[in-house]
Amino acid sequence: MTAEIHFRVRYAETDRMGVTHHAVYPIWFEMLRTELCREIGLPYAEVEAAGVMSPLVGLQCRYRGTTTYDDPIVVRGWIAAYKGARMTVRYEVYVEGDETPRCTGESEHAWVDANTFAPFSLRRRFPQWHEALSRAVEDGDR
């Protein structure tokens, strides 16, 4: 399953040259990941309320072009891997109407107990979430 979000580059997200600052792309990745989790049935507010967190354990960004103030942006993403205790999400950032990605990346996340930060497998503790994530990977477009 691929999720997609649309928005425009805000002035505060650009540098003095009018180009989107490199530190903004991971924020856009997080926006997409939040929507993706919601779409597959794991709204992050519900996950946290259940005493679970999903900290970032790895992040990669590949800058392939620029975006600038007021560009209409499309961020696409999907769960590329899920192994019970970890998941990897991949991202692509486009200017709407141009199918050349301006940035690609991926993030890796662990599933941990919110009180102890001990990692655990969703398969045992939250089988319905495990199933939703497994289906999302199997139904992936890529």
C-alpha positions as CSV (number, residue, x, y, z in Angstrom):
1,M,0.0,0.0,0.0
2,T,1.3,3.4,-0.9
3,A,0.1,6.5,0.9
4,E,0.4,10.1,-0.5
5,I,0.2,13.6,1.0
6,H,-0.1,16.9,-0.8
7,F,0.9,20.4,0.4
8,R,3.0,23.5,-0.6
9,V,6.5,24.4,0.6
10,R,6.1,27.0,3.3
11,Y,8.4,30.1,3.4
12,A,9.8,29.0,6.8
13,E,11.0,25.7,5.2
14,T,13.3,27.5,2.8
15,D,16.8,28.8,3.2
16,R,18.1,32.2,2.1
17,M,18.4,30.9,-1.5
18,G,14.7,30.1,-1.5
19,V,15.4,26.4,-1.6
20,T,13.8,23.9,0.8
21,H,16.3,23.3,3.6
22,H,17.6,19.7,3.8
23,A,16.4,19.3,7.4
24,V,12.8,19.7,6.3
25,Y,12.6,16.5,4.2
26,P,12.7,14.1,7.3
27,I,9.8,16.2,8.7
28,W,7.8,15.6,5.5
29,F,8.7,11.9,5.8
30,E,7.2,11.9,9.3
31,M,4.0,13.6,8.0
32,L,3.7,10.8,5.4
33,R,4.5,8.0,7.9
34,T,1.7,9.3,10.2
35,E,-0.8,9.3,7.4
36,L,0.3,5.8,6.2
37,C,-0.1,4.4,9.7
38,R,-3.5,5.9,9.9
39,E,-4.6,4.5,6.6
40,I,-3.5,1.0,7.5
41,G,-5.4,1.1,10.8
42,L,-2.6,2.1,13.3
43,P,-3.3,5.8,14.1
44,Y,-0.2,6.8,16.1
45,A,-2.2,8.5,18.8
46,E,-3.9,5.1,19.4
47,V,-0.5,3.3,19.4
48,E,0.9,5.7,22.0
49,A,-2.3,5.4,24.1
50,A,-1.7,1.6,24.2
51,G,1.8,2.2,25.7
52,V,3.8,1.7,22.5
53,M,6.3,3.9,20.8
54,S,8.1,3.6,17.5
55,P,11.4,5.4,17.8
56,L,13.6,6.2,14.8
57,V,16.6,3.9,14.6
58,G,17.9,4.8,11.2
59,L,17.3,7.5,8.5
60,Q,18.6,8.0,5.0
61,C,17.9,10.9,2.6
62,R,19.1,11.2,-1.0
63,Y,18.7,14.7,-2.4
64,R,18.2,14.5,-6.1
65,G,16.9,17.9,-6.9
66,T,15.5,21.0,-5.3
67,T,12.1,22.2,-4.2
68,T,11.4,25.9,-3.6
69,Y,8.9,28.2,-1.8
70,D,5.3,27.5,-2.8
71,D,6.0,24.4,-4.9
72,P,3.1,22.0,-4.7
73,I,4.6,18.9,-3.1
74,V,3.6,15.2,-3.3
75,V,5.2,12.8,-0.8
76,R,4.6,9.1,-1.4
77,G,5.6,6.3,0.9
78,W,5.1,2.7,1.7
79,I,6.2,0.1,4.2
80,A,9.2,-1.7,2.6
81,A,9.9,-4.2,5.4
82,Y,8.3,-5.3,8.6
83,K,9.7,-8.0,10.9
84,G,7.6,-7.8,14.0
85,A,9.9,-5.6,16.1
86,R,11.0,-3.3,13.3
87,M,9.7,-1.6,10.2
88,T,11.2,0.2,7.3
89,V,9.3,3.0,5.4
90,R,10.5,4.3,2.0
91,Y,9.7,7.8,0.7
92,E,9.7,9.8,-2.5
93,V,9.2,13.6,-2.7
94,Y,8.0,15.2,-6.0
95,V,6.9,18.6,-7.2
96,E,3.4,17.9,-8.4
97,G,3.2,17.3,-12.1
98,D,6.8,16.2,-12.4
99,E,7.6,12.5,-11.9
100,T,11.3,13.0,-11.2
101,P,11.8,12.6,-7.5
102,R,13.5,15.5,-5.7
103,C,14.3,13.4,-2.7
104,T,14.1,9.8,-1.8
105,G,14.7,8.2,1.6
106,E,13.9,5.6,4.2
107,S,13.5,5.4,7.9
108,E,13.7,2.4,10.2
109,H,11.7,2.2,13.4
110,A,11.6,-0.2,16.4
111,W,8.5,-1.0,18.4
112,V,9.2,-0.4,22.1
113,D,7.3,-0.4,25.4
114,A,6.6,3.3,26.2
115,N,7.6,2.8,29.9
116,T,10.8,0.7,29.6
117,F,11.8,1.4,26.0
118,A,12.4,-2.3,25.7
119,P,11.8,-3.5,22.1
120,F,9.1,-6.2,21.5
121,S,7.4,-7.9,18.7
122,L,3.9,-6.7,17.7
123,R,3.1,-10.2,16.6
124,R,2.6,-11.3,20.2
125,R,1.4,-8.3,22.0
126,F,-0.8,-6.7,19.3
127,P,-1.6,-9.3,16.7
128,Q,-4.2,-7.1,14.9
129,W,-1.5,-4.4,14.3
130,H,0.9,-7.1,13.2
131,E,-1.6,-8.3,10.6
132,A,-2.3,-4.8,9.4
133,L,1.5,-4.1,8.9
134,S,2.0,-7.5,7.3
135,R,-0.8,-6.9,4.8
136,A,0.5,-3.4,4.0
137,V,3.9,-4.9,3.0
138,E,2.3,-7.7,1.0
139,D,0.0,-5.2,-0.7
140,G,2.9,-2.9,-1.5
141,D,3.0,-1.3,-5.0
142,R,6.8,-1.7,-5.2
